[in-house]
Amino acid sequence: MFLGEYEYRIDPKSRVPIPPKFRGEFRQGLVLARGVESCISLYPLAEFNRIAEMAAALPPTRSKSRDMARLLFATAFSSELDSQGRVALPQPLRLYADIKDTVVIAGANTLCELWDKESWEKKKASLGEQAWSIFESLEPSP
């Protein structure tokens, strides 16, 4: 489970350190993909494989299934942590998330999200204002 938020500077080679407490989850590899909001989703390889299996079970005859697959897989990049626990951010994803020089890595349970610092501050403020409504509208799974 990924918890908390961590702020890092991006180095000149577009690499960002992964929080030390998270690195073990990425030993087998990782996948960087376009997040639903303007962020980069960082998945442990096993979690991304689980999502890929769920996507493969969707009917390919449905346009939403095909579009979801395009959004997820066409924008994804396989990677590994380097010896210092850093990951390089692919330029297309960095542009999509508008990540400049400071990134916030936010734990999101089974994945991490990488946000531009300013965008994360805005998102966090918005979530704070909507918290009661978000929790109140959730339904338990059957």
KELUM-973663 format. One record per atom (N, C-alpha, C): residue in one letter; atom name; x, y, z. Coordinates in steps of 0.05 Angstrom, whole numbers, plus 5000, padded with zeros to 4 digits. Each point is the difference from the previous one (the first is absolute). Layout:
KELUM-973663
 residuo atomo    x    y    z
       A    CA    X    Y    Z
...
//
This chain:
KELUM-973663
 residuo atomo    x    y    z
       M     N 5017 4977 5000
       M    CA 4983 5023 5000
       M     C 5018 5025 5000
       F     N 4994 5018 4982
       F    CA 5016 5025 4998
       F     C 4985 5022 5015
       L     N 5013 5012 5019
       L    CA 4988 5021 5017
       L     C 5018 5024 5001
       G     N 4989 5024 5003
       G    CA 5015 5024 5005
       G     C 5006 5015 4974
       E     N 5013 5023 5004
       E    CA 5009 5016 4977
       E     C 5029 5009 5005
       Y     N 5015 5001 4978
       Y    CA 5028 5005 5002
       Y     C 5008 5020 4977
       E     N 5016 5019 5007
       E    CA 5008 5020 4980
       E     C 5029 4997 4992
       Y     N 5005 5000 4974
       Y    CA 5028 4997 4990
       Y     C 5005 5019 4977
       R     N 5025 5007 4996
       R    CA 5008 5015 4977
       R     C 5008 4981 4978
       I     N 4994 5007 4975
       I    CA 5007 4983 4977
       I     C 5029 5008 4992
       D     N 5016 4980 4994
       D    CA 5028 5007 4993
       D     C 5001 5007 4970
       P     N 5023 5009 4990
       P    CA 5002 5009 4972
       P     C 4995 4978 4979
       K     N 5001 4975 5009
       K    CA 4994 4977 4982
       K     C 4972 4991 5002
       S     N 4983 5016 5013
       S    CA 4971 4995 5003
       S     C 4995 4976 5018
       R     N 5018 4995 5020
       R    CA 4996 4978 5019
       R     C 4990 5011 5026
       V     N 4984 4983 5013
       V    CA 4989 5008 5026
       V     C 5004 4976 5019
       P     N 5008 5006 5025
       P    CA 5003 4978 5019
       P     C 4972 4990 5008
       I     N 4999 4974 5005
       I    CA 4976 4988 5011
       I     C 5004 4998 5030
       P     N 4980 5007 5016
       P    CA 5004 4998 5030
       P     C 5011 4973 5008
       P     N 5020 5000 5017
       P    CA 5013 4975 5008
       P     C 4981 4979 5009
       K     N 4979 5008 5015
       K    CA 4981 4979 5011
       K     C 4984 4987 4978
       F     N 4999 5012 4975
       F    CA 4985 4989 4978
       F     C 5017 4982 4982
       R     N 5026 5003 5001
       R    CA 5017 4988 4979
       R     C 4998 4970 4999
       G     N 4995 4986 5022
       G    CA 4998 4971 5000
       G     C 4977 4991 4982
       E     N 4979 5015 4998
       E    CA 4977 4993 4984
       E     C 5006 5001 4970
       F     N 5022 5014 4993
       F    CA 5006 5004 4971
       F     C 5025 4983 4992
       R     N 5009 4982 5017
       R    CA 5023 4983 4993
       R     C 4996 4984 4975
       Q     N 4976 4990 4996
       Q    CA 4994 4983 4976
       Q     C 4995 5017 4975
       G     N 5000 5026 5002
       G    CA 4995 5017 4978
       G     C 4976 5018 5006
       L     N 4996 5019 4982
       L    CA 4978 5019 5004
       L     C 4990 5010 4973
       V     N 4977 5012 5000
       V    CA 4988 5011 4976
       V     C 4991 5029 5007
       L     N 5008 5018 4983
       L    CA 4991 5028 5002
       L     C 4979 5004 4978
       A     N 4977 5012 5007
       A    CA 4979 5004 4981
       A     C 4986 5026 5006
       R     N 4985 5008 4980
       R    CA 4984 5025 5002
       R     C 4978 4995 5021
       G     N 4999 5018 5020
       G    CA 4979 4998 5020
       G     C 4973 5011 4989
       V     N 4979 4993 5014
       V    CA 4974 5010 4991
       V     C 4999 5031 5003
       E     N 5010 5010 5022
       E    CA 5003 5029 5002
       E     C 5027 5007 4989
       S     N 5008 5025 5002
       S    CA 5026 5009 4988
       S     C 5023 4992 5018
       C     N 5005 4974 5001
       C    CA 5022 4990 5016
       C     C 5011 4975 4985
       I     N 5022 4990 5011
       I    CA 5011 4975 4990
       I     C 4994 4978 5020
       S     N 4989 4978 4991
       S    CA 4995 4977 5018
       S     C 5025 4982 4999
       L     N 5009 4992 5023
       L    CA 5023 4983 5003
       L     C 4991 4974 5013
       Y     N 5001 4978 4984
       Y    CA 4990 4974 5009
       Y     C 5023 4981 5005
       P     N 4999 4984 5022
       P    CA 5018 4977 5001
       P     C 4992 4982 4977
       L     N 5019 4985 4989
       L    CA 4995 4983 4977
       L     C 4977 4981 5005
       A     N 4999 4988 5024
       A    CA 4979 4980 5006
       A     C 4972 5014 4999
       E     N 4998 5024 5010
       E    CA 4975 5015 5000
       E     C 4991 5007 4972
       F     N 5019 5008 4983
       F    CA 4993 5007 4973
       F     C 4992 4975 4985
       N     N 5013 4977 5005
       N    CA 4992 4975 4988
       N     C 4971 4992 5008
       R     N 4993 5005 5025
       R    CA 4972 4995 5009
       R     C 4980 5017 4985
       I     N 5007 5025 4996
       I    CA 4982 5018 4985
       I     C 4999 4991 4971
       A     N 5022 4992 4989
       A    CA 5000 4990 4972
       A     C 4982 4975 4997
       E     N 5000 4983 5019
       E    CA 4983 4976 4999
       E     C 4970 5009 5001
       M     N 4994 5019 5017
       M    CA 4972 5010 5001
       M     C 4993 5013 4973
       A     N 5018 5015 4988
       A    CA 4995 5013 4974
       A     C 4996 4979 4978
       A     N 5015 4978 5001
       A    CA 4998 4979 4980
       A     C 4973 4986 5002
       A     N 4988 5000 5023
       A    CA 4974 4987 5004
       A     C 4977 5017 4989
       L     N 5005 5025 4994
       L    CA 4978 5017 4989
       L     C 4995 4993 4971
       P     N 4975 5003 4992
       P    CA 4994 4992 4972
       P     C 5013 5019 4980
       P     N 5016 4990 4982
       P    CA 5014 5017 4980
       P     C 4980 5012 4979
       T     N 4976 4990 5000
       T    CA 4980 5011 4982
       T     C 4988 5026 5010
       R     N 5005 5008 5025
       R    CA 4989 5024 5011
       R     C 5021 5023 4997
       S     N 4990 5022 4989
       S    CA 5018 5023 4995
       S     C 5014 5010 5025
       K     N 4986 5000 5023
       K    CA 5011 5010 5025
       K     C 5023 4982 5009
       S     N 4998 4974 4995
       S    CA 5021 4981 5007
       S     C 5025 5006 4983
       R     N 4996 5004 4974
       R    CA 5023 5007 4983
       R     C 5012 5027 5007
       D     N 4984 5019 5006
       D    CA 5010 5027 5007
       D     C 5015 4999 5027
       M     N 4990 4985 5019
       M    CA 5014 4997 5026
       M     C 5027 4987 4996
       A     N 5001 4980 4983
       A    CA 5025 4986 4995
       A     C 5020 5019 4986
       R     N 4990 5016 4982
       R    CA 5018 5020 4987
       R     C 5011 5020 5020
       L     N 4982 5010 5016
       L    CA 5009 5020 5020
       L     C 5020 4989 5019
       L     N 4996 4975 5009
       L    CA 5018 4988 5020
       L     C 5026 4990 4988
       F     N 4998 4984 4979
       F    CA 5023 4985 4990
       F     C 5017 5017 4981
       A     N 4988 5017 4984
       A    CA 5015 5015 4980
       A     C 5017 5022 5014
       T     N 4993 5007 5024
       T    CA 5014 5021 5014
       T     C 5018 4989 5023
       A     N 5003 4974 5001
       A    CA 5015 4987 5022
       A     C 5029 4995 4992
       F     N 5017 5001 5020
       F    CA 5029 4995 4996
       F     C 5009 4981 5022
       S     N 5013 4977 4992
       S    CA 5012 4982 5019
       S     C 5027 5013 5009
       S     N 5007 4995 5025
       S    CA 5025 5011 5010
       S     C 5009 4985 5024
       E     N 5023 5008 5010
       E    CA 5011 4988 5025
       E     C 5013 5023 5016
       L     N 5003 4996 5025
       L    CA 5015 5019 5016
       L     C 5029 4997 4995
       D     N 5015 5022 5000
       D    CA 5029 4998 4997
       D     C 5012 4993 5027
       S     N 5026 4997 5001
       S    CA 5014 4992 5025
       S     C 4996 5019 5023
       Q     N 4992 5025 4994
       Q    CA 4995 5020 5021
       Q     C 4970 5003 5006
       G     N 4983 4982 4990
       G    CA 4972 5001 5005
       G     C 4985 5021 4985
       R     N 5010 5008 4977
       R    CA 4987 5021 4984
       R     C 4987 4987 4975
       V     N 4980 5014 4989
       V    CA 4988 4992 4975
       V     C 5000 5024 4982
       A     N 5005 4995 4974
       A    CA 5000 5022 4980
       A     C 4971 5004 4992
       L     N 4992 5025 4998
       L    CA 4973 5007 4991
       L     C 5000 5004 4970
       P     N 4985 4983 4985
       P    CA 4999 5004 4971
       P     C 4988 5028 4993
       Q     N 5012 5012 4981
       Q    CA 4992 5027 4992
       Q     C 4970 5003 4993
       P     N 4988 4981 4985
       P    CA 4971 5003 4995
       P     C 4983 5001 5025
       L     N 5008 4984 5020
       L    CA 4984 5000 5025
       L     C 5006 5025 5016
       R     N 5025 5008 5000
       R    CA 5007 5025 5015
       R     C 4985 5024 4988
       L     N 4998 5001 4974
       L    CA 4985 5022 4987
       L     C 4970 4998 5006
       Y     N 4989 4975 4999
       Y    CA 4971 4997 5006
       Y     C 4994 5009 5029
       A     N 5017 4993 5019
       A    CA 4995 5008 5028
       A     C 5010 5028 5007
       D     N 5012 5013 4980
       D    CA 5011 5027 5004
       D     C 5019 5002 5023
       I     N 5016 4979 5003
       I    CA 5020 4999 5022
       I     C 5024 5016 4992
       K     N 5006 5019 5017
       K    CA 5023 5018 4994
       K     C 5025 4990 5015
       D     N 5007 5013 5023
       D    CA 5025 4992 5013
       D     C 4995 4986 5027
       T     N 4976 5002 5011
       T    CA 4994 4987 5026
       T     C 4976 4982 4996
       V     N 5003 4976 5010
       V    CA 4978 4980 4997
       V     C 4992 4991 5028
       V     N 4974 4996 5003
       V    CA 4989 4988 5025
       V     C 4992 4971 4993
       I     N 5010 4982 5015
       I    CA 4993 4972 4997
       I     C 4979 4994 5022
       A     N 4976 4994 4992
       A    CA 4978 4996 5018
       A     C 4992 4971 5000
       G     N 4999 4988 5024
       G    CA 4991 4972 5002
       G     C 4970 4999 4994
       A     N 4992 4980 4985
       A    CA 4972 4997 4993
       A     C 4992 4970 5002
       N     N 5006 4988 5023
       N    CA 4994 4972 5006
       N     C 5017 4981 4984
       T     N 4991 4991 4976
       T    CA 5015 4980 4985
       T     C 5018 5012 4978
       L     N 5002 5026 4999
       L    CA 5017 5014 4981
       L     C 5009 5026 5012
       C     N 5018 5014 4987
       C    CA 5008 5027 5007
       C     C 4992 5018 4978
       E     N 4996 5025 5007
       E    CA 4995 5021 4979
       E     C 5022 5021 5003
       L     N 5010 5008 4977
       L    CA 5020 5021 4998
       L     C 4987 5025 4989
       W     N 5002 5021 5016
       W    CA 4986 5025 4993
       W     C 5021 5023 5000
       D     N 4995 5019 4983
       D    CA 5014 5026 5002
       D     C 4992 5012 5027
       K     N 5019 5012 5014
       K    CA 4994 5010 5027
       K     C 4976 5018 5000
       E     N 4999 5020 4983
       E    CA 4979 5019 4999
       E     C 4973 4986 4994
       S     N 5000 4982 4981
       S    CA 4975 4986 4994
       S     C 4990 4983 5023
       W     N 5019 4987 5015
       W    CA 4993 4984 5023
       W     C 4988 5018 5022
       E     N 5011 5023 5004
       E    CA 4989 5018 5021
       E     C 4972 5008 4993
       K     N 4994 5005 4975
       K    CA 4973 5007 4992
       K     C 4981 4976 5003
       K     N 5009 4977 4992
       K    CA 4984 4976 5002
       K     C 4994 4993 5029
       K     N 5021 5003 5017
       K    CA 4996 4994 5029
       K     C 4980 5019 5012
       A     N 5002 5025 4993
       A    CA 4981 5020 5011
       A     C 4971 4994 4991
       S     N 4997 4992 4975
       S    CA 4974 4993 4989
       S     C 4989 4975 5015
       L     N 5017 4981 5004
       L    CA 4991 4975 5014
       L     C 4992 5007 5028
       G     N 5015 5018 5013
       G    CA 4993 5008 5027
       G     C 4972 5013 5002
       E     N 4994 5016 4980
       E    CA 4974 5013 4999
       E     C 4977 4980 4995
       Q     N 5006 4979 4985
       Q    CA 4979 4981 4992
       Q     C 5000 4975 5017
       A     N 5017 4997 5020
       A    CA 5004 4975 5015
       A     C 4974 4989 5010
       W     N 4983 5015 5013
       W    CA 4976 4990 5012
       W     C 4982 4988 4978
       S     N 4998 5014 4977
       S    CA 4983 4992 4978
       S     C 5011 4974 4987
       I     N 5026 4998 4997
       I    CA 5012 4976 4989
       I     C 4994 4976 5017
       F     N 5005 5002 5026
       F    CA 4996 4977 5017
       F     C 4971 4993 5003
       E     N 4983 5020 5001
       E    CA 4971 4995 5003
       E     C 4988 4986 4975
       S     N 5011 5005 4977
       S    CA 4989 4988 4975
       S     C 5010 4972 4994
       L     N 5019 4991 5015
       L    CA 5011 4973 4995
       L     C 4981 4978 5009
       E     N 4998 4980 4985
       E    CA 4983 4977 5007
       E     C 5019 4976 5005
       P     N 4993 4983 5019
       P    CA 5017 4976 5004
       P     C 4996 4981 4977
       S     N 5021 4984 4995
       S    CA 4999 4980 4979
       S     C 4981 4978 5008
       P     N 4986 4988 4981
       P    CA 4981 4978 5007
       P     C 5015 4975 5009
//
